[in-house]
Amino acid sequence: MNQVIRKCIAVLLFFFLAGYIVSASDRRNESAFFGENSPCYSSLPGNHVMPSVILDELAQHLGTSGGAAAGFLEDSHETVRTILSAAAENISSLSDFIQAQNSEVSRESSLVQANAFLKYSFKYNVPLDLVVAVAHTESHFRPDVRSAAGAAGIMQVMWKVHAGLLQANGIMNEEDLNDPEMGIAAGSLLISRYLKAYGDTKTALGRYYGGPASVYWGRVSRNLAKIQNAKLVAAF
């Protein structure tokens, strides 16, 4: 399958999965999301109709109609199943890792964070392990953190510096940065921009940090090694 289309499906499905993650967490019944009989599986093509929001978004990316997009998903049944299965595994393992690093993070928050890390690393084409390592370094996965300089949220983003870019990408208020998903979206967007601008990870992270690249890289790389050694992510 065309890799661009495969990636498109993956991003859209992450948006779809988020609702199930939160609802399963609210019920304190993760089997509703991660089990073989979960809504994740029952909503696959061939069983039930895929929500119209996904079909509409996919249609826009494919330049076709919603009906044609539904047919495309039907034809791509096994690809969709593979993506959903891998996504569930990745979200579960990332959630476990977040809680292992900071036991004060609730299961609900860790699930939302894990989904957001996966979703926005795909959307903005940034390495997943790098985004998670930056979050670990910046906030220890605490969404309510605010620095003396005004950096906020899991990714410690400076609203007064980046407000224009963030608003152009759907993050409308400074308070949004304390929402786990929006905070991760903001940080992933900025890291993506800096990677493209500088073409070098250390330099890009130094720009993100706003200080000496070597100092910040030393901090991030320690957390990056933890994530890589944990082998958290299953292949799509």
NUVOTI-414120 format. One record per residue (C-alpha): z, y, x. Coordinates in pm, whole numbers. Each point is the difference from the previous one (the first is absolute). Layout:
// NUVOTI-414120
atom up:Z | north:Y | east:X $
...
This chain:
// NUVOTI-414120
atom up:0 | north:0 | east:0 $
atom up:-70 | north:353 | east:115 $
atom up:312 | north:113 | east:187 $
atom up:-2 | north:349 | east:-151 $
atom up:4 | north:-145 | east:-352 $
atom up:268 | north:-252 | east:98 $
atom up:217 | north:282 | east:130 $
atom up:-66 | north:200 | east:-317 $
atom up:122 | north:-290 | east:-215 $
atom up:309 | north:-39 | east:216 $
atom up:99 | north:366 | east:-35 $
atom up:-47 | north:-5 | east:-376 $
atom up:200 | north:-319 | east:-38 $
atom up:291 | north:150 | east:193 $
atom up:18 | north:277 | east:-258 $
atom up:1 | north:-266 | east:-271 $
atom up:269 | north:-207 | east:172 $
atom up:242 | north:290 | east:34 $
atom up:88 | north:-3 | east:-370 $
atom up:81 | north:-368 | east:8 $
atom up:215 | north:40 | east:309 $
atom up:215 | north:267 | east:-161 $
atom up:26 | north:-180 | east:-333 $
atom up:94 | north:-327 | east:170 $
atom up:259 | north:180 | east:213 $
atom up:145 | north:175 | east:-306 $
atom up:50 | north:-340 | east:-158 $
atom up:147 | north:-134 | east:326 $
atom up:-241 | north:-291 | east:-37 $
atom up:-242 | north:-7 | east:290 $
atom up:-150 | north:-329 | east:-118 $
atom up:-170 | north:207 | east:-269 $
atom up:-203 | north:158 | east:277 $
atom up:-7 | north:-250 | east:286 $
atom up:-1 | north:-334 | east:-185 $
atom up:-299 | north:-213 | east:-86 $
atom up:28 | north:103 | east:-366 $
atom up:36 | north:370 | east:80 $
atom up:-195 | north:278 | east:-175 $
atom up:-177 | north:43 | east:333 $
atom up:-173 | north:-334 | east:-54 $
atom up:-39 | north:12 | east:-378 $
atom up:-191 | north:327 | east:26 $
atom up:-269 | north:-147 | east:219 $
atom up:-360 | north:-11 | east:-119 $
atom up:-62 | north:-309 | east:-206 $
atom up:344 | north:9 | east:-163 $
atom up:57 | north:347 | east:-146 $
atom up:-186 | north:328 | east:2 $
atom up:58 | north:216 | east:308 $
atom up:159 | north:335 | east:-101 $
atom up:-262 | north:262 | east:-80 $
atom up:135 | north:241 | east:261 $
atom up:-98 | north:-244 | east:275 $
atom up:-340 | north:-64 | east:-151 $
atom up:-65 | north:373 | east:-37 $
atom up:99 | north:72 | east:359 $
atom up:-200 | north:-293 | east:133 $
atom up:-301 | north:108 | east:-204 $
atom up:16 | north:344 | east:161 $
atom up:2 | north:-154 | east:348 $
atom up:-283 | north:-236 | east:-84 $
atom up:-200 | north:266 | east:-184 $
atom up:-29 | north:-216 | east:-308 $
atom up:150 | north:-50 | east:-346 $
atom up:339 | north:-141 | east:-90 $
atom up:-169 | north:-308 | east:-144 $
atom up:-190 | north:-60 | east:322 $
atom up:322 | north:46 | east:197 $
atom up:168 | north:-263 | east:-218 $
atom up:-288 | north:-234 | east:72 $
atom up:31 | north:71 | east:370 $
atom up:368 | north:-95 | east:-11 $
atom up:-86 | north:-318 | east:-193 $
atom up:-250 | north:-91 | east:271 $
atom up:260 | north:84 | east:264 $
atom up:277 | north:-208 | east:-156 $
atom up:100 | north:-179 | east:320 $
atom up:-5 | north:321 | east:203 $
atom up:225 | north:171 | east:-252 $
atom up:236 | north:-300 | east:-5 $
atom up:15 | north:-1 | east:380 $
atom up:75 | north:372 | east:12 $
atom up:270 | north:-25 | east:-266 $
atom up:163 | north:-299 | east:165 $
atom up:0 | north:162 | east:343 $
atom up:124 | north:329 | east:-147 $
atom up:294 | north:-173 | east:-169 $
atom up:90 | north:-178 | east:323 $
atom up:-30 | north:317 | east:205 $
atom up:203 | north:210 | east:-243 $
atom up:276 | north:-261 | east:-10 $
atom up:22 | north:-34 | east:379 $
atom up:-15 | north:376 | east:58 $
atom up:272 | north:53 | east:-259 $
atom up:220 | north:-257 | east:173 $
atom up:-61 | north:171 | east:336 $
atom up:93 | north:343 | east:-137 $
atom up:327 | north:-130 | east:-142 $
atom up:76 | north:-188 | east:322 $
atom up:-37 | north:325 | east:194 $
atom up:204 | north:204 | east:-247 $
atom up:224 | north:-190 | east:-241 $
atom up:68 | north:320 | east:-196 $
atom up:-358 | north:4 | east:-132 $
atom up:-9 | north:-158 | east:-347 $
atom up:-232 | north:-288 | east:-81 $
atom up:-188 | north:219 | east:-248 $
atom up:-56 | north:271 | east:260 $
atom up:-102 | north:-250 | east:268 $
atom up:-259 | north:-154 | east:-233 $
atom up:-144 | north:338 | east:-94 $
atom up:-9 | north:98 | east:368 $
atom up:-168 | north:-325 | east:104 $
atom up:-270 | north:44 | east:-264 $
atom up:-53 | north:362 | east:105 $
atom up:-29 | north:-89 | east:369 $
atom up:-269 | north:-256 | east:-79 $
atom up:-182 | north:219 | east:-250 $
atom up:-21 | north:316 | east:210 $
atom up:-72 | north:-175 | east:328 $
atom up:-308 | north:-138 | east:-180 $
atom up:-85 | north:326 | east:-173 $
atom up:22 | north:216 | east:313 $
atom up:-111 | north:-269 | east:246 $
atom up:305 | north:12 | east:226 $
atom up:170 | north:-301 | east:162 $
atom up:268 | north:-135 | east:-230 $
atom up:242 | north:-83 | east:281 $
atom up:-33 | north:353 | east:138 $
atom up:82 | north:168 | east:-334 $
atom up:301 | north:-227 | east:-51 $
atom up:119 | north:65 | east:358 $
atom up:-21 | north:377 | east:-51 $
atom up:199 | north:-30 | east:-324 $
atom up:262 | north:-213 | east:175 $
atom up:24 | north:256 | east:280 $
atom up:8 | north:305 | east:-223 $
atom up:236 | north:-100 | east:-281 $
atom up:108 | north:-362 | east:36 $
atom up:-176 | north:-43 | east:-337 $
atom up:226 | north:245 | east:-185 $
atom up:-202 | north:206 | east:-253 $
atom up:263 | north:272 | east:-50 $
atom up:27 | north:111 | east:365 $
atom up:-60 | north:366 | east:86 $
atom up:15 | north:143 | east:352 $
atom up:143 | north:335 | east:103 $
atom up:-357 | north:118 | east:58 $
atom up:-102 | north:-91 | east:-355 $
atom up:-180 | north:-332 | east:56 $
atom up:46 | north:-219 | east:-307 $
atom up:-30 | north:-357 | east:-118 $
atom up:-66 | north:-336 | east:155 $
atom up:-270 | north:138 | east:230 $
atom up:180 | north:333 | east:66 $
atom up:-292 | north:223 | east:-97 $
atom up:22 | north:378 | east:29 $
atom up:-102 | north:149 | east:-334 $
atom up:-21 | north:357 | east:128 $
atom up:-254 | north:-109 | east:262 $
atom up:-213 | north:-238 | east:-206 $
atom up:32 | north:122 | east:-360 $
atom up:-369 | north:86 | east:-38 $
atom up:-127 | north:-338 | east:120 $
atom up:261 | north:-190 | east:-199 $
atom up:-74 | north:185 | east:-323 $
atom up:-371 | north:-66 | east:49 $
atom up:88 | north:-370 | east:7 $
atom up:223 | north:-15 | east:-307 $
atom up:343 | north:69 | east:151 $
atom up:77 | north:315 | east:-189 $
atom up:364 | north:91 | east:75 $
atom up:236 | north:-20 | east:294 $
atom up:232 | north:-219 | east:-210 $
atom up:-278 | north:-259 | east:-18 $
atom up:65 | north:-81 | east:366 $
atom up:331 | north:-160 | east:-99 $
atom up:-183 | north:-241 | east:-228 $
atom up:-53 | north:-316 | east:211 $
atom up:-363 | north:-45 | east:-93 $
atom up:-100 | north:366 | east:32 $
atom up:189 | north:40 | east:326 $
atom up:-181 | north:-296 | east:151 $
atom up:-332 | north:127 | east:-137 $
atom up:59 | north:336 | east:169 $
atom up:93 | north:-147 | east:336 $
atom up:-289 | north:-247 | east:-3 $
atom up:-244 | north:279 | east:-81 $
atom up:122 | north:213 | east:290 $
atom up:-3 | north:-287 | east:250 $
atom up:-355 | north:-82 | east:-110 $
atom up:-111 | north:360 | east:56 $
atom up:157 | north:15 | east:347 $
atom up:-145 | north:-336 | east:106 $
atom up:-346 | north:120 | east:-97 $
atom up:48 | north:337 | east:169 $
atom up:133 | north:-128 | east:332 $
atom up:-129 | north:-356 | east:24 $
atom up:313 | north:-109 | east:180 $
atom up:313 | north:-143 | east:-162 $
atom up:255 | north:155 | east:235 $
atom up:-155 | north:346 | east:-23 $
atom up:-33 | north:-26 | east:-376 $
atom up:366 | north:-98 | east:-36 $
atom up:105 | north:283 | east:228 $
atom up:-180 | north:240 | east:-233 $
atom up:169 | north:-161 | east:-299 $
atom up:338 | north:34 | east:169 $
atom up:-64 | north:354 | east:120 $
atom up:144 | north:-69 | east:344 $
atom up:-61 | north:-190 | east:325 $
atom up:-225 | north:-298 | east:-73 $
atom up:160 | north:-219 | east:265 $
atom up:348 | north:48 | east:-144 $
atom up:-104 | north:-78 | east:-355 $
atom up:-219 | north:-293 | east:103 $
atom up:300 | north:-156 | east:176 $
atom up:195 | north:10 | east:-326 $
atom up:-281 | north:-118 | east:-226 $
atom up:-116 | north:-278 | east:233 $
atom up:342 | north:-170 | east:-14 $
atom up:-26 | north:-25 | east:-377 $
atom up:-366 | north:-94 | east:22 $
atom up:95 | north:-297 | east:219 $
atom up:256 | north:-113 | east:-261 $
atom up:-263 | north:3 | east:-273 $
atom up:-264 | north:-175 | east:208 $
atom up:244 | north:-268 | east:116 $
atom up:103 | north:-66 | east:-360 $
atom up:-364 | north:-86 | east:-91 $
atom up:48 | north:146 | east:-345 $
atom up:-355 | north:31 | east:-127 $
atom up:-221 | north:-280 | east:-131 $
atom up:-375 | north:31 | east:40 $
atom up:-211 | north:119 | east:-296 $
